[in-house]
Amino acid sequence: MPDPVDPRLLRAFVAVAEELHFTRAAARLYVAQQALSRDVRRLERELGAELLVRTTRQVTLTADGVRLLPYARRVLAAQDELLAAFGQARALLVDLNSPGLVTGRRVLHRARELAPDCELMARYESGLTGAAEQLLSGRLDVSFGRFAGLDPALRSGLEQQPVRYEPMAVVLPEDHRLAGLPQVPVAELAGETVYAGAGNPRTPEWTDLARALFEEYGVRLAPPLPLAVGDEEFERIMAKSRHPVLAVVDFPALPRTVLRPLVDPVPLSPVSLVWRRGLVHPGLDALRGAAARIAEAEGWLRRPGGSWIPATDDRTMSAGRGQAPRRP
């Protein structure tokens, strides 16, 4: 009878198979690249099959590698579920989109208080669409964002819990004609060109939400700009274009700009907690419980009077609220 396969070897193989790059896979697993290569070679010896073709330029899966991948994923998922059942869960990787955003960060901090023995690790992927494929492959576990804005093919493998109807705002250059207003009526943006992430492949769900709002009120969607990574680059690009930026009320401050809530109506950005279908982990239970408690205490899921949200998002949020979280 053959010896059982060490799950560590399977985890090494899955990381390389998904990244198709040994350096990125090693960084993902927090191991040395030499150790990762050694584990993959050992797995190939134990199975008696070549799983990967390695060249100086690329890594590809062999037919046996393609055949092994779904089995390996199922084994690792079962192991994670077993460990979670006995309080030995691996670290849960929680995508907060961007370091400056408040909603996900507050839920994560509260979850850490509810489950201090769980390791909940923050990640920053800048958009739910950008995170969704990583959720499905296991490279991330949880993210936050507009669930209704995802492609249906991605949504089918994910679950969600509504967290917040987040009021939207606009970031204006400090010398903009509307900067002196304490609040900006949406109609005052008519004729303006407003940036909402057009062309960013990580955040089409946000651009789609903006487009729906702008079409109703005669606002022009700014064309794609160079993808800025990091606060400094974002500030530089926006200062150069001088377009107002669609944001949320908790958006971090930028130099030489003002943040103004939008009103008449109050447009809402629907935020959900999103995870891979079938994921079992005490950290997920803690996140769901934390989100529910904060939402109840602070009215995050109460729509203010005179608010705006697309009908598809309203239905999606209402459906998600019917699934109660487990209490951690």
N, C-alpha and C positions, 0 to 999 in steps of 0.2 A: 504493500500500500504506500503511495507517495506521501512525502511529508506535507503538512499544510503550508500554504503560502503565507508568509509574514505580511500583514496588512501594510506595514511600513513600505515594503517594496511596491505594493500596488499603488500606494499614495504617491510614491516617487514617479511611477510610470504615468499615472493619470495627470500629474502636474506637467510632465514633459509633453504628453500627448495633447494637452489643451493649449499649452503655450507654444509648442513646436520650437522651443528654444531652451537650451539647458541653463543659460545664465538667468533668464527670467524665472524659470521653474525653481531654481535653487533659491532665488530671492523670495519667491512666494512661500517656500517651505522653511525659510530661515536656516538653510544648511549650506555647507560648502559645495561648490559645483563638483569637485572630485568625489565627494561622498555620494552625491546624487547619481553621478555616472556609475559609480560602483554598485549602487543598489539596483539600477536598471539592468546592468550586465548580469548581476546575480539572479534577478528575476528571469531573464532570458535563459540562463543556464538551467534554472530549476524547471522551467516550462518546456525546455528543449525547443525553443522557437525564437527566431529573430523578430523583434517587435518594432524596432525603429531603424530607419536608414539615416546615418549621420554623414554629412559632408561638411566641408569647411564653411559652406554658405547656408545650409538649411538642414532641418530635421523633418522627416516625413514618416508616417506610419506605414508599416507593411500590412499585408492582408491579415496576418495574425494579430498585429497590433490593433487594427480596426475591429477585429472579432473580439479581442479581449476587453476593449474599453468599456462597453456597457456592463459586462460582468464585474469588472473592477469597481465601477461606480456603485453598483448595487451592493457589493460586499462592504465597501467603505460606508455607505449610508446605513447599512445594518449595524456595523460596528459603532458608528456614532450614536445610533438609537439605543443600542445596548448600554453603552457607557453612560449616556444621559439618564437611563432608567436607574442606574446605580450611583448617580452623583459624581461621575468621573468624566464629565463632558469635556470635549476639546474646546479651545477658544472659539467664540462666536465672532465672526467678522461682520461689523455693522457699518454700512456706508452712510455717511452723513451728508453726501453731496458736495459740500463746500465748508471750509472751516468757520466761516462767518455766520452761517445760518443757525437760527436759534431752535427751531422746533425739534429736529432730530437730536440735537445735543442735549436738550432738556430731558427728553425721553430717555436717552442713554444714561445720563447721570442719575435719574430716578431709578432706573432698572438696576444700576450698580448698587444702589442702596437697598433695594428689595432682595437682591441675590448676590451678596458680597462674596460668596465662594465661587461664583462664575467669572470667567475671564471674558469680558466683552471688549473687543478691540475695534477702535474706530478706524475707518478708511474714508477716503474722499475721492469719489468718482465723477462728480459734477454732472449729475443728471440721471434720472431713472432709466431712460433708454440705454445710456452708457453702462449702467449697472446690471440691466436685466439679463443679458447673456451670461454675465459672470455669476449671477444668482442661479441660473439654470444649470451651469456647469459645476457649481460648487466652489468657485473661486471667491465668492462672497456669499453671505448667508441672509442678510437683511439689508433693505434700503428704504428710503423714503421718497415719495413723489406722487405725481399725478397718474394714478393707475389707469384711468379711462383714456389717457393719451398714449398708452402703449399699443403697439401692433397686436392684434388679436392672437397671432401665433405665439407671441411672448406671454401674453396674459394667461393663456391656457395652461401653462406650466407653473403659474404663480398663484399665491393667495394674498389677500390684503385685509387690513383692518383700518377703517377711517380714523384719522387722528385729529385733523384740524381743518376748518375752513379759514385759511389765512388771508386776511385783507391785503389787497395789493396797493402798491404805491408807485411813485415815479421819482427817479433820481434826476435832478435838474442841475445844469451849471449854475453857479451862484448868481450869475448876472442874467439868467434867463428871465423872460417877461413874466413867467408864472412863479418865480422863486419867492416872491414876497407874500404869496398866499399861504395861509396855514394848512389848507386842504385844497386839492385841485379837482374841480368837477371834471368828469371824463369828457364832457362836451368841449371844454376849453382846450383839449388836445387836438381837436379837429384841425386838419391841415398840417399838423406837426408830423415829423418823421421820427419814430421812436424805435430804439433798438430793443429787440427781444430774442436775441440769440439765433437769428436766422443763419442757416448754414452750419451750425454746430451739430455734428452727428450725435453728440451725447445728450442733447436736450431738445429734440424736436417736439416733445410733449408740451414744453413751455411755449415754444414758438407757435404751436397750433392753438393753444389757449389764448395767446395774445392776438392771433389773427382773428379768432372768433369775436373777441371784444372790439378790435379795431374796425372790423367791417361794419359793425353796428353804429359806430360813432365817427366814421370818416377820418380815422387816424391812419397814416401811412406806416407800413412796416419797413424799418430800415434794412437795406440790403446786407448780405453777409460781410463781416469784417474778419480780418485775420484772427484765428483762434488764439486767444490770450490765455496763457497758463500762469497762474499766480496773481496776487493782488496788484503787484507793481505793474505788470504788463497790462492787466485789465484797465487800471487807472490811466496808463499812458495812451492806450488805444482809444478809450472813451474821451479823453481830453483832446485828442487829435480830431476825432469825428464831431465832437460837441453835440451829439444826439442825446436827447433825454433817454433814459433807460427804464424799461418796465421792471419793477422789483416787487418785493413784499415789504410790509411795514417793519419787519425786523432786519432788513438788509443792513449790513455794516456800513458805517460812514466812509465816504471817500473824500479825499482832499478837494477843496474848491467846488464842492457840490452841496446841495440840500436834498433831503428826502421828504417828500410830501405824500400823505395818504390820498388815495383817489376816492371820490365820493360822487353821489348823484348819477348812477348808483355806486354802491361799494362793490367793486369786482373782487371775487374770491378765488384764491388758488387752493384747490382741494388737495390735501396732503394725506397720504395713506402710508401705513407701515406695510412693507411688501416683503414676502419671503418665498422661498422655493416650496412648491406643493409637497406635502408629506414630511417636511422638516420637523424633527422632534429634538428639542434641546431646552433645558431649563432656562437658558438665557433668553430664548425666544418667549417663553412664558412670562419672564420678568419684564421684557420689553412691552409685550401686549398689556400686561397689568399696569405698567407705568403709564403707557399712553392713555389707557382708559381712566386712570385716576386723575391725571392732569386735565384731560378733556372735561371730565365731570366737574372738577374743582374750579376751572377757569372758563368754562363755557366754550371750549374750542370747537365743539360740534353744534353750537347754536348759531343759526344764520341770522345776522342782523337784519333789521327791517330795511327795505330798499336795496337789497343786495342783488348781485348778478352772478350767474354761473351757468355754463352750458347745460342743457337738459340731460345730455348723456352723462356728464359728471354727477349731476344730482342723483340720477338713478343708480349709478355705480356706488356712490357713497352710501345711499340708503340701503342698498343690497348688502354692502359690507358691514353695516352696523347691526345687521341681524345675527352676526356670528360672535357670540360672547367669548372673551378671552378666558383662559384658565387663570385662576388666582395663583400667583407665585407664593 
